């Protein structure tokens, strides 16, 4: 799990056809990566 302290993060995924899909924007003070932490995976 990560906590963003400054700046902004744009989380995106590229589709098989090469299009970029924005999944989420993360702002300061927000957390991300929690699902990977709980599943024991990587992010």
C-alpha positions in Angstrom: 0.0 0.0 0.0 1.2 3.5 -0.8 0.2 6.9 0.3 0.7 9.8 -2.1 2.1 12.8 -0.3 2.5 15.3 -3.2 1.7 15.5 -6.9 -0.8 13.5 -8.8 -0.7 9.9 -10.3 -2.7 8.8 -13.3 -3.2 5.1 -13.4 -3.8 3.7 -16.8 -3.9 0.4 -18.7 -3.2 -0.2 -22.4 -5.7 -2.4 -24.2 -4.8 -5.0 -26.7 -5.6 -2.6 -29.5 -3.2 0.0 -28.1 -5.8 2.4 -26.6 -5.0 3.8 -23.2 -7.8 3.6 -20.6 -7.6 5.8 -17.5 -8.4 3.6 -14.4 -8.0 6.2 -11.7 -6.4 9.5 -10.6 -4.7 9.6 -7.2 -4.3 12.9 -5.4 -2.2 13.8 -2.3 -3.4 12.0 0.8 -5.0 9.2 -1.0 -3.8 5.5 -0.9 -3.3 3.1 -3.7 -2.1 -0.5 -4.0 -4.3 -1.9 -1.3 -5.8 -4.7 -3.3 -2.3 -6.1 -4.2 -1.4 -5.8 -0.5 -4.4 -7.8 0.6 -4.0 -10.4 -2.1 -0.3 -10.8 -1.4 0.6 -9.7 -4.9 2.5 -6.9 -6.5 1.3 -3.6 -7.8 
